[in-house]
Amino acid sequence: MSGGLAAFQARAARKAVPLTVHLELTYRCNVRCTHCFQDRTSAPRELSTGQWLAVVDQARAAGALILTLSGGEALLSPHFWAVAEHARSLGLALRIFTNGVLLTRANVARIRALRPLSVEVSIFSVRPEKHDAVTRAPGSLAKALRGLFRLRRAGVPIVVKCPLLAVSGDDYAGVRRLGERLGASMLFDPQIFPKADGGQGPTRCRGDDQMIESYFADPVTRGYDRTSMAPTPADRAPCGMGRTFAVVSPEGEVLPCPMLQVSAGSVRTGRLDAIWSESPVFLRLRAKRFGLLPVCGTCPRSGYCDRCSATALLEDGDLDGPSSRACHIAELRERAWGLPAPEDAPRVARPRLRVLQ
């Protein structure tokens, strides 16, 4: 991240400007990924097109610069095109999250006209038997690859996302080569979240330690890695939720992040910009500082720890406590990099597979 961009984001965080608003247009999906953290049946009463357009207006009024259109599968939403086109008419940048199955010639042509900031597509493996085992949708890899190459030919910026899963994560190098061929940015993620209701099923899909350690030890990975050996500054926010980022669910609930299903209010009964400014949920989150976290605030690993507050809550029971998964991943980084564990680092706890009550 450039110094100018980092400074801009820091100012936005201090002023609590929601630079990015994430719109979950629907929880409906055309694949059934084994590690999915959403409940596909939990939002039967989706917002109307008119309500979504009002949300876009209110996001702009709150200071948003980027809208992320997501799902479920965003392209399944009957409101997708109206919302996307309205956002662009207001000068908002667009990011589109998709599994790639619906990237037909016609859809890619319309996406190209939107000039999105990026289209982000999840590819779990370049081997059909592995990718399709994750999506549980035969032929899904072939459709996603056709869509990716259509995006490339159309000149649309692409991000390829690859969670490091047990069934497919050992093919991360193949996915990386695909991304390089496409000229795409790439994101590899060893986290794999619990379900948003605390169910631990998705965590059983995580790649094993040997595979993740090999990923971190790969010289190419080291070239992409942007983590820091320096501890996180004490005055920094634990994460962007409530400061530069908010989510609107399919039914209109305003959430701090997709994983933290704590409603700050509903756009059915209030304005998004007012909820952002006044909700006690967001005000409490804005008061948090990394240095005030009772364990993580002084941890020497914090610069290369991918701690997620929502995962700390869902997997370990404390929004402000350590995430046992993040602690373990930081330890795997140390092994891969040949670093000794810091003497004053907290003891790493293995993830506890349980349901949050």
C-alpha positions in Angstrom: 0.0 0.0 0.0 1.4 3.4 -1.0 2.1 6.0 1.7 -0.5 8.4 0.3 -3.2 5.8 0.2 -2.4 4.6 3.7 -2.5 8.1 5.0 -5.9 8.7 3.3 -7.3 5.6 4.8 -6.0 6.5 8.2 -7.7 9.9 8.0 -11.0 8.3 6.9 -10.7 5.9 9.9 -10.2 8.8 12.3 -13.2 10.7 10.8 -15.3 7.5 10.6 -16.0 7.8 6.9 -17.4 4.5 5.4 -15.1 4.4 2.3 -16.5 1.0 1.4 -20.1 -0.2 1.7 -20.7 -3.9 1.1 -24.1 -4.7 -0.3 -25.2 -8.3 0.1 -27.9 -8.2 -2.5 -29.0 -11.8 -1.9 -28.0 -14.9 0.0 -29.2 -17.1 -2.9 -26.4 -18.9 -4.7 -26.0 -21.3 -7.6 -23.2 -23.3 -6.0 -22.9 -25.0 -2.6 -19.4 -24.4 -1.4 -18.3 -26.7 1.4 -16.8 -23.8 3.5 -19.6 -21.2 3.0 -20.3 -19.3 6.2 -23.7 -18.0 5.2 -27.2 -19.4 5.7 -28.8 -19.4 2.3 -32.3 -19.4 3.8 -31.8 -16.7 6.4 -33.0 -13.7 4.3 -36.3 -14.5 2.5 -37.5 -10.9 2.5 -35.0 -9.1 0.3 -35.1 -5.4 -0.2 -36.8 -4.1 -3.4 -35.0 -2.4 -6.2 -36.2 1.0 -5.0 -35.0 0.3 -1.5 -31.6 -0.7 -2.8 -31.3 2.4 -4.9 -32.1 4.5 -1.8 -29.3 2.7 0.1 -26.9 3.6 -2.7 -27.9 7.3 -2.4 -27.4 7.1 1.4 -24.0 5.4 1.1 -22.9 8.2 -1.1 -24.2 10.8 1.3 -22.3 9.1 4.1 -19.0 9.5 2.1 -18.6 6.1 0.5 -16.3 5.9 -2.5 -16.6 2.2 -3.2 -19.6 -0.2 -3.3 -19.0 -3.9 -3.2 -21.8 -6.0 -4.8 -21.9 -9.4 -3.3 -24.1 -12.3 -2.2 -24.7 -15.3 -2.2 -24.1 -14.8 -5.9 -24.6 -11.2 -6.7 -25.5 -11.8 -10.3 -28.5 -13.9 -9.3 -30.1 -10.8 -7.7 -32.8 -9.2 -10.0 -31.6 -5.8 -8.6 -28.0 -6.2 -9.6 -27.9 -4.2 -12.8 -30.1 -1.4 -11.5 -28.0 -1.0 -8.4 -24.7 -1.2 -10.3 -25.7 1.3 -12.9 -27.1 3.7 -10.3 -23.9 3.5 -8.3 -21.8 4.3 -11.3 -24.1 7.2 -12.2 -23.3 8.7 -8.8 -19.6 8.3 -9.4 -19.1 5.4 -7.0 -16.5 2.8 -7.8 -17.7 -0.8 -8.0 -16.2 -4.1 -6.9 -18.2 -7.2 -7.9 -17.8 -10.5 -6.0 -18.9 -13.6 -8.0 -18.2 -17.3 -8.3 -17.9 -16.8 -12.0 -20.5 -19.2 -13.2 -22.7 -16.4 -14.6 -20.0 -14.5 -16.4 -21.6 -15.1 -19.8 -20.7 -13.0 -22.9 -23.8 -10.8 -22.4 -23.1 -10.3 -18.7 -19.4 -9.5 -19.3 -20.3 -6.9 -21.9 -22.6 -5.2 -19.4 -19.9 -5.4 -16.7 -17.4 -3.9 -19.0 -19.7 -0.9 -19.6 -19.8 -0.4 -15.8 -16.0 0.0 -15.7 -15.7 -1.6 -12.3 -12.7 -1.3 -10.0 -12.5 -5.1 -10.0 -14.4 -8.3 -10.5 -13.3 -10.8 -7.8 -13.7 -14.5 -8.6 -13.1 -17.4 -6.3 -11.0 -20.2 -7.9 -10.2 -23.1 -5.5 -8.1 -25.1 -7.9 -7.3 -25.3 -11.7 -8.2 -29.0 -11.5 -11.9 -29.5 -12.1 -12.2 -32.5 -9.7 -10.9 -30.3 -6.9 -12.6 -27.0 -7.6 -16.0 -28.7 -8.3 -15.6 -30.8 -5.2 -15.6 -27.5 -3.2 -18.5 -25.8 -5.1 -20.5 -29.1 -5.4 -21.5 -27.9 -8.8 -20.2 -30.0 -11.7 -18.8 -27.9 -14.5 -18.4 -24.8 -12.3 -14.7 -24.5 -12.9 -15.1 -24.6 -16.7 -17.7 -21.9 -16.5 -15.7 -19.7 -14.2 -12.6 -20.0 -16.4 -14.5 -19.1 -19.5 -15.8 -16.1 -17.6 -12.4 -15.0 -16.4 -11.0 -15.1 -19.9 -14.0 -13.1 -21.2 -13.2 -10.5 -18.5 -9.6 -10.4 -19.6 -10.5 -9.9 -23.2 -12.9 -7.1 -22.2 -10.1 -5.4 -20.3 -11.9 -5.7 -16.9 -9.6 -5.7 -13.9 -9.7 -9.2 -12.2 -8.9 -10.4 -8.7 -8.6 -14.2 -8.3 -9.3 -15.4 -4.7 -8.2 -18.7 -3.5 -9.0 -19.9 0.1 -6.4 -22.5 1.2 -8.8 -25.5 1.7 -8.0 -29.0 2.6 -9.4 -30.5 -0.6 -7.8 -28.0 -3.0 -5.3 -25.7 -1.3 -2.3 -27.7 -2.4 -3.0 -26.4 -5.9 -2.3 -22.8 -4.9 0.6 -22.6 -7.3 -1.6 -23.6 -10.2 -4.1 -20.9 -9.2 -1.2 -18.4 -9.0 -0.1 -19.3 -12.5 -3.6 -18.8 -13.8 -3.8 -15.4 -12.1 -0.4 -14.4 -13.7 -1.7 -15.6 -17.1 -4.8 -13.4 -16.7 -2.8 -10.4 -15.4 -5.0 -10.6 -12.3 -4.4 -9.6 -8.7 -4.5 -12.5 -6.3 -5.6 -13.2 -2.8 -4.8 -16.4 -0.9 -6.5 -17.0 2.4 -5.7 -19.6 5.1 -8.3 -18.3 7.5 -11.6 -20.0 6.5 -14.3 -18.5 8.7 -16.8 -20.2 11.0 -20.5 -19.8 10.1 -21.9 -16.4 10.9 -24.1 -18.0 13.6 -21.0 -19.6 15.3 -21.3 -23.0 13.6 -17.9 -24.5 13.1 -18.6 -26.7 10.1 -16.6 -24.5 7.6 -13.5 -24.6 9.8 -13.2 -28.3 9.1 -12.4 -27.4 5.5 -9.2 -25.6 6.4 -6.0 -26.7 4.8 -3.6 -28.6 7.0 -0.5 -27.1 8.7 2.0 -28.6 6.2 0.2 -27.1 3.2 -0.1 -23.7 4.8 3.5 -23.7 6.0 4.6 -24.6 2.5 2.5 -21.8 1.0 4.2 -19.2 3.4 7.7 -20.7 2.7 7.2 -20.3 -1.1 9.6 -17.5 -2.3 6.8 -16.2 -4.6 4.5 -15.9 -1.6 7.2 -14.0 0.3 7.3 -11.5 -2.6 3.5 -10.9 -2.3 3.4 -10.9 1.5 2.7 -7.4 2.9 2.7 -8.3 6.6 5.1 -6.4 8.9 7.6 -7.6 11.5 6.8 -4.5 13.5 4.0 -4.7 16.1 0.7 -3.0 15.2 0.6 0.6 16.5 -1.4 0.9 19.7 -3.6 3.7 18.4 -4.7 1.8 15.3 -8.3 0.3 15.1 -8.4 -3.5 15.5 -10.1 -3.6 12.0 -12.1 -1.4 9.6 -15.5 -2.4 10.7 -17.4 0.6 12.1 -14.7 3.0 10.9 -14.3 2.7 7.1 -16.5 -0.3 6.3 -20.2 -1.3 6.7 -22.5 -4.0 5.3 -26.1 -4.0 4.3 -27.7 -7.5 4.3 -30.3 -8.7 1.8 -33.1 -7.8 4.3 -31.7 -4.3 5.0 -29.9 -4.9 8.3 -26.8 -2.7 8.7 -23.9 -4.9 10.0 -20.3 -4.1 11.0 -19.0 -6.9 8.7 -20.4 -10.0 6.9 -19.2 -12.2 9.7 -20.5 -10.1 12.6 -24.3 -10.5 12.5 -25.0 -7.8 15.0 -27.5 -5.3 13.6 -26.8 -1.6 14.0 -30.2 -0.8 12.5 -32.3 -1.4 9.4 -32.6 0.7 6.3 -36.3 -0.2 6.2 -36.8 2.1 9.2 -33.8 4.4 9.0 -31.3 5.9 6.7 -27.9 4.2 6.2 -26.0 7.4 6.8 -27.8 8.1 10.0 -27.3 4.6 11.3 -23.6 4.8 10.5 -23.3 8.1 12.4 -25.5 7.4 15.4 -25.8 3.6 16.0 -24.5 2.6 19.5 -23.1 -0.5 17.8 -20.8 1.5 15.5 -20.0 4.1 18.2 -18.7 1.2 20.5 -16.6 -0.2 17.7 -15.1 3.2 17.0 -13.9 3.5 20.6 -11.8 0.4 20.3 -8.0 0.6 19.8 -5.5 -2.2 19.1 -3.5 -1.2 22.2 -6.5 -1.7 24.4 -7.0 -5.4 23.5 -6.0 -7.3 26.6 -3.8 -9.9 25.0 -3.2 -8.9 21.3 -2.5 -5.2 22.2 1.0 -6.1 23.4 1.7 -9.2 21.3 5.0 -9.0 19.4 3.5 -11.1 16.6 0.7 -8.6 15.8 2.3 -7.2 12.7 2.2 -10.6 10.9 -1.0 -11.9 12.6 -4.1 -11.8 10.5 -6.4 -11.3 13.5 -10.1 -11.0 12.8 -12.3 -9.7 15.6 -15.4 -11.5 14.3 -13.5 -14.8 14.2 -12.2 -14.2 17.7 -15.8 -13.9 18.8 -17.2 -16.8 16.8 -14.4 -19.3 17.5 -13.1 -18.2 20.8 -16.0 -16.3 22.4 -14.4 -12.8 22.8 -14.6 -9.9 20.3 -11.6 -8.3 21.9 -9.6 -11.5 22.6 -7.1 -13.4 20.6 -8.2 -15.4 17.6 -6.7 -18.9 18.1 -6.7 -19.4 14.3 -4.8 -16.2 13.7 -2.3 -17.1 16.5 -1.8 -20.4 14.9 -1.3 -19.0 11.4 1.3 -16.5 12.8 3.1 -19.5 14.2 3.1 -21.2 10.8 4.5 -18.1 9.3 7.4 -18.2 11.8 8.2 -21.8 11.0 8.1 -21.1 7.3 10.3 -18.1 7.6 12.7 -19.8 10.0 12.0 -17.3 12.8 12.0 -18.2 16.5 8.8 -17.6 18.4 9.0 -14.4 20.4 9.7 -15.2 24.1 6.9 -12.9 25.3 4.3 -14.1 22.7 1.1 -15.6 24.2 0.8 -19.3 24.1 -0.9 -20.4 20.9 -4.2 -22.2 21.5 -5.5 -24.6 18.9 -8.9 -23.6 17.4 -11.7 -25.0 19.5 -14.4 -26.5 17.3 -17.5 -25.5 19.0 -20.7 -23.5 18.5 -21.0 -20.1 20.1 -23.9 -20.1 22.5 
